[in-house]
Amino acid sequence: MGERLAIVGGSPAIPPGTIKPWPPIDDSDRNMVMDSLEGGKHTFGPNCVAFQEEFAAWNGNRYAITTNSGTAALHMCLVACECGCGDEVIVPAYSWSSSATCVMQHNAIPVFVDIDFDTMNIDVDQIEAAITPKTRAIIVAHLHGRPVDMGAVTAIADKHGLQVIEDACQAHGAKHKGKKVGTLGHCAAFSLNQNKCLVSGEGGMFVTDDEVMHKRAQALWSFGEEVGPTGRRDYHVYAMGWMYRNNDLTAAFGRAQLKKLDHYLAAQKENAALLTRELEGTPHLILPSEPPDGEHNWYEYTIRFDMEGLGHAKNARAFRGKIVGALNAEGLSTYIWQSFILPAMMVFQQKDGYGHGCPWSCPHAQAVDYSPERFPMATKHTDWHAGVNTPLRAPNDSEVVKLVAAAIRKVMANVDKLEDLPEGAA
Ligand SMILES: Cc1ncc(COP(=O)(O)O)c(C=O)c1O
């Protein structure tokens, strides 16, 4: 292809203003939020109660608790599963930071397992080797909206008597064997921040089908009290508690968005399928795939650049930066979702969460090895990937997707021209 790349002065493949922002806002959002504002109850109010019930019904859970973040909901999962001081919790080596820091929030110890390069999720075949007598739970993250093979995970968990926590923060509506994520383990956390498929500004949702887990999570969520904010509280603290409750305005926005979620997810799925068809066969591009026995929600369309084929295996990050810079110049805002694998992050390398080396120095803990070399697939993925999300979300349609594909094909067809450019933006 002879087109001149935009990064060296050519015309961008995607004209400015083409890609519509996320999330789409209409009168249903405005009315719900304004009604809450004028309704006089801005703390945990009627919209919060309704939002929990509606989300539980939508996802197919017995219980849901609306929280102020996905991270709060993850912490609640740890407590629901009774993970405590010195217990080990298995976590994928590549995920959002709080998939792992939630473990330390309850004085437990994260034990990382490498990812499977193809699925980008925890390598299920490596989980058993990471189990020790101290292991209490497995956290799986359905990353980018691709569901983990939960049949295999629950078989391992059942064999060893472990709890399974789903970090479903990115995976609203994704399914494994026809069942929605969040119903496949013992409890789960969803995020509702502005990037997510279901948004409420910031926010989260804890879900479970287990009554006892629900009670434990609820106590942590509201000051360690046994009665929730709508009951007859005695204001007695029975257990360690935080203040993780949602507020009525945010819940009102979330409720309005939940009504549109199925439509959003269908649009995203269609757009992702079209992008795959458009990009198939593009040299040096590794495309994401739909799991054989599940449904991706396409929260993020994650591409990888074949750095070995491109001759940049040794300086993958730097060359990926040039490719991403070129894509951005074409009008496609791709981003690097995580630049570091989790075990390489300072808090794990220094093993100091609360000062004095806690929780790793706690007498209940045993030594764990966070050497980054133990996680080669997570490292390779981190260095090779770039993500696309907003252009595939409603109201962006097939016309936008075709332009996105054209931008990616254009950059990959001219990738040799990036060799001599100064290092890019990523
Ligand atoms: C996989 C994953 N886990 C946890 C979180 C934390 O969610 P929140 O930002 O709502 O706390 C996020 C979102 O950023 C996420 O993507």
The ligand as a Tripos MOL2 file, in Angstrom:
@<TRIPOS>MOLECULE
LIG
   16    16     1     0     0
SMALL
NO_CHARGES

@<TRIPOS>ATOM
      1 C1         -9.9440   -6.3830   35.6650 C.3       1 LIG1
      2 C2        -10.2620   -5.2500   36.5900 C.ar      1 LIG1
      3 N1        -10.3190   -5.4850   37.8990 N.ar      1 LIG1
      4 C3        -10.6220   -4.5030   38.7830 C.ar      1 LIG1
      5 C4        -10.8860   -3.2260   38.3560 C.ar      1 LIG1
      6 C5        -11.1830   -2.1750   39.3790 C.3       1 LIG1
      7 O1        -12.4180   -1.5650   39.1790 O.3       1 LIG1
      8 P1        -12.6540   -0.0760   39.7390 P.3       1 LIG1
      9 O2        -11.8180    0.8440   38.9220 O.co2     1 LIG1
     10 O3        -14.1190    0.1380   39.5700 O.co2     1 LIG1
     11 O4        -12.2540   -0.1080   41.1690 O.co2     1 LIG1
     12 C6        -10.8440   -2.9360   36.9870 C.ar      1 LIG1
     13 C7        -11.1560   -1.5840   36.4730 C.2       1 LIG1
     14 O5        -10.4720   -0.6550   36.4070 O.2       1 LIG1
     15 C8        -10.5130   -3.9580   36.0850 C.ar      1 LIG1
     16 O6        -10.4230   -3.7040   34.7750 O.3       1 LIG1
@<TRIPOS>BOND
     1     1     2 1
     2     2     3 ar
     3     2    15 ar
     4     3     4 ar
     5     4     5 ar
     6     5     6 1
     7     5    12 ar
     8     6     7 1
     9     7     8 1
    10     8     9 2
    11     8    10 1
    12     8    11 1
    13    12    13 1
    14    12    15 ar
    15    13    14 2
    16    15    16 1
@<TRIPOS>SUBSTRUCTURE
     1 LIG1         1 GROUP 0 **** ****
